[in-house]
Amino acid sequence: MHRHHDDEDHEHDRGLSYDLPVLARRRMIRLMAGASLVPLVGCSADGETSASSSSSASASSGGSSSSAECATIPNETAGPYPGDGSNGVNVLKESGVVRSDITKSFGDSAGGTAEGVPLTVTLTVVDAASGCGTPKEGAAVYLWHCDREGNYSLYSEGVTDENYLRGVQETDDKGQVTFKSIFPACYTGRWPHIHFEVYGSLDDATAATSITNTSQLALPKDVCDTVYATDGYSQSVRNLGQLSLETDNIFSDGHDQQLATLEGSVEKGYTATLTVPV
């Protein structure tokens, strides 16, 4: 039924081959940092996680770091389903893509709604050169991820006419963007994640040009286990059981800066927060 997972494995293999030079550079940077005794650190978390999620090594939204050093968010592959014009369809140039609620399709698409446990995602974009202390107001973030079945709108069989779970937001004076979404599935071969691209401005984002950073947000295992025990996510239970952050082909070389803080519950929905130094 979900044939795209086989295609996904193939495409992710291709994506990894593209990403290997990036991973190699990141490992080299770490080695050089160790040799010079200068640690590469991300922004520290300012908030406490709730009982529903004890897993986090990332900053909560709106916080700043007192560290004099602040590493930029690791660059990752956008994968085979970006929808930004780099692999076929370009949703960024469509009217309606600038929105905070990404649960529904917009425009001339089929008008479907992605079902699942509610998830609000707040990213705080900050200036890495300032030690994570200065928000990047007026930047833009394009965010996308798979649905509860592991399908990507615009690409996967059965949802090629949909464009849900994709949207763009401009950062406010706190450097923040917030998206109302649903908890994504865990599909074969990949740890549960959310893709995002950072642009210098909203004009750049809607013109699909001048990407400054491309990365992925990782979801903590304890919350994934809780969510995937609910109706509609049964396939994700099996897939997650075959994976770990340490063996995932994207997060295995380090995920401290990409592991989101999650708070909430299945009944009320979850909020994921992550600081994104650029």
C-alpha positions in Angstrom: 0.0 0.0 0.0 2.8 2.3 0.8 5.1 1.5 -2.0 6.8 4.8 -1.7 8.8 3.5 1.3 10.8 1.3 -1.1 11.3 4.4 -3.3 12.1 6.4 -0.1 14.9 4.0 0.8 16.4 4.3 -2.7 16.1 8.1 -2.7 17.5 8.4 0.8 20.5 6.3 -0.3 21.0 8.9 -3.0 20.4 11.7 -0.6 23.1 10.3 1.7 25.6 10.1 -1.1 25.0 13.7 -1.7 25.3 14.5 2.0 28.5 12.5 2.7 30.8 15.5 1.9 28.8 17.5 4.4 29.1 14.8 7.0 32.8 14.6 6.4 33.3 18.3 6.8 31.4 18.2 10.0 33.6 15.4 11.4 36.7 17.3 10.3 35.5 20.5 12.0 35.0 18.5 15.2 38.5 17.0 15.0 40.0 20.4 14.4 38.1 21.8 17.3 39.3 19.1 19.6 42.9 19.6 18.5 42.8 23.3 19.3 40.9 22.7 22.6 38.1 25.0 21.4 34.8 23.2 21.9 32.0 23.5 19.4 28.9 24.1 21.4 25.3 24.8 20.6 22.8 26.9 22.5 21.8 25.6 25.9 18.2 24.9 26.9 16.5 27.6 29.0 13.3 25.7 29.7 12.5 22.4 31.5 10.8 19.6 29.6 7.6 18.2 30.9 7.2 14.7 32.4 6.1 13.5 28.9 9.5 14.2 27.5 12.8 14.1 29.3 14.8 14.0 26.1 16.4 17.3 25.0 19.8 18.7 24.2 18.4 21.7 22.3 17.4 25.2 23.3 13.9 26.1 24.1 12.2 28.8 22.1 13.1 32.4 22.9 16.1 31.6 24.9 19.7 32.8 24.5 23.0 31.3 25.4 25.7 32.8 27.6 28.3 30.9 25.7 30.8 32.9 23.8 30.8 30.2 21.1 27.8 29.0 19.2 28.0 26.5 16.3 25.6 26.9 13.4 22.9 24.3 12.9 24.4 21.3 11.1 23.6 21.3 7.4 21.7 18.2 6.2 20.3 16.9 3.0 16.9 18.2 2.1 16.0 14.6 1.0 14.1 13.7 -2.1 10.8 15.5 -1.3 11.7 19.1 -0.7 9.1 20.8 -2.9 11.3 23.8 -3.2 12.0 23.4 -7.0 15.2 21.4 -6.5 13.5 18.1 -7.2 10.5 18.8 -9.5 7.5 20.7 -8.0 8.0 24.1 -6.3 5.4 24.9 -3.7 7.2 28.0 -2.5 6.0 30.0 -5.4 2.4 29.2 -4.8 0.0 31.7 -3.3 -1.0 30.5 0.2 2.3 28.8 1.2 3.0 31.6 3.8 1.0 30.2 6.7 1.2 29.0 10.2 -1.4 26.2 10.0 0.1 23.5 7.7 -2.3 20.7 8.5 -4.5 21.4 5.4 -3.8 21.6 1.7 -4.3 25.0 0.0 -4.9 26.4 -3.5 -6.0 24.2 -6.3 -4.9 21.0 -4.7 -7.2 18.3 -3.4 -7.9 20.1 -0.2 -7.1 17.2 2.2 -6.2 17.5 5.8 -3.4 15.6 7.5 -4.7 13.6 10.5 -2.7 12.8 13.6 -1.7 13.8 17.1 -1.4 17.6 17.1 2.1 19.1 17.1 3.1 22.7 17.2 6.6 23.5 16.1 8.4 26.7 17.2 11.9 27.4 15.8 14.0 30.3 17.1 16.5 31.5 14.5 19.5 33.2 16.1 22.8 34.7 14.9 25.5 32.2 15.6 28.2 34.9 15.5 26.6 36.6 18.4 26.9 33.5 20.6 23.2 32.7 19.9 22.3 36.0 21.7 20.8 37.9 18.8 17.5 36.9 17.2 17.3 36.9 13.3 14.3 39.0 12.8 12.9 39.1 9.2 14.4 35.8 8.2 12.1 33.1 6.9 11.7 29.3 7.5 10.2 26.8 5.1 9.2 23.6 7.0 7.9 20.3 5.8 7.5 16.7 6.9 5.7 13.4 6.2 2.2 12.6 7.4 0.9 9.9 9.7 1.3 7.2 7.1 4.8 8.3 6.2 3.7 10.0 2.9 5.1 13.3 1.6 2.6 15.6 -0.1 3.3 16.5 -3.7 5.4 13.3 -4.2 4.0 10.1 -2.6 1.5 7.9 -4.3 -2.0 9.0 -3.3 -1.1 12.5 -2.1 0.5 14.0 -5.2 -2.4 16.5 -5.4 -2.0 17.5 -1.8 0.4 20.1 -0.4 -0.3 19.8 3.3 2.5 19.7 6.0 4.4 22.4 4.1 4.6 26.1 4.9 6.6 29.2 5.2 6.8 31.8 8.0 8.7 35.0 8.6 10.6 35.3 11.9 9.3 37.8 14.4 11.3 40.2 16.6 12.3 37.1 18.8 13.5 35.3 15.7 10.6 32.8 16.0 8.3 31.0 13.6 5.5 28.7 14.7 3.7 26.0 12.7 0.6 24.1 13.7 1.0 20.6 12.4 0.7 16.9 13.3 3.2 14.4 14.6 5.0 12.8 11.7 5.3 9.0 11.2 8.5 7.0 11.4 9.0 5.4 8.0 11.4 2.7 7.0 15.1 3.6 7.4 14.7 7.1 9.0 14.4 8.4 12.5 11.3 10.6 13.0 12.3 14.0 11.8 11.1 17.4 10.3 12.9 19.2 7.5 13.5 22.9 7.3 15.3 25.5 5.2 16.2 29.0 6.4 16.2 32.0 4.1 17.5 35.5 4.5 14.0 37.0 4.0 10.5 36.1 3.2 11.0 37.4 -0.4 13.9 34.9 -0.8 11.8 32.1 0.5 8.8 32.7 -1.8 11.2 33.1 -4.7 12.8 29.8 -3.7 16.3 31.3 -3.9 19.3 32.0 -1.6 18.8 29.3 1.0 21.2 30.0 3.9 20.8 26.8 5.9 19.1 23.4 5.4 18.7 21.0 8.3 16.5 18.5 10.1 14.9 18.4 13.5 14.9 15.1 15.4 12.0 14.0 17.7 12.9 12.4 21.1 12.2 8.6 21.4 10.1 8.7 24.6 7.5 11.0 23.0 7.6 9.0 19.7 6.9 5.8 21.7 3.9 7.5 23.3 2.4 8.9 20.2 3.0 5.8 18.1 0.9 3.8 20.6 -2.2 5.7 19.4 -4.5 4.9 16.6 -3.1 5.5 13.1 0.6 5.1 13.9 0.9 1.3 14.2 3.3 1.1 11.2 5.6 3.6 13.0 6.0 1.3 16.0 7.7 -1.4 14.0 9.8 1.0 12.0 11.0 2.9 15.1 11.9 -0.4 16.7 14.5 -1.0 14.0 16.2 2.4 14.4 18.1 4.6 16.8 19.5 8.1 16.6 23.0 6.6 16.7 22.4 4.5 13.6 20.2 6.9 11.6 22.1 7.9 8.4 21.6 11.7 9.2 21.8 12.0 12.9 24.4 9.3 13.6 27.3 11.8 13.5 25.8 14.0 16.2 22.3 15.3 17.0 22.7 17.4 20.1 21.7 20.6 18.2 18.9 19.0 16.4 17.0 17.1 19.1 13.9 19.1 19.9 12.4 19.8 23.3 8.9 18.4 23.5 6.2 19.2 26.0 2.5 18.2 26.2 0.4 15.1 25.8 -1.5 13.0 23.3 -4.8 14.4 24.5 -3.7 18.1 24.4 -1.1 17.9 21.7 2.6 18.5 21.8 4.9 21.5 21.4 8.3 21.1 19.9 10.9 23.8 20.3 14.4 24.2 18.8 16.9 27.0 18.6 18.5 27.3 15.1 21.8 29.2 15.0 22.6 30.4 11.5 
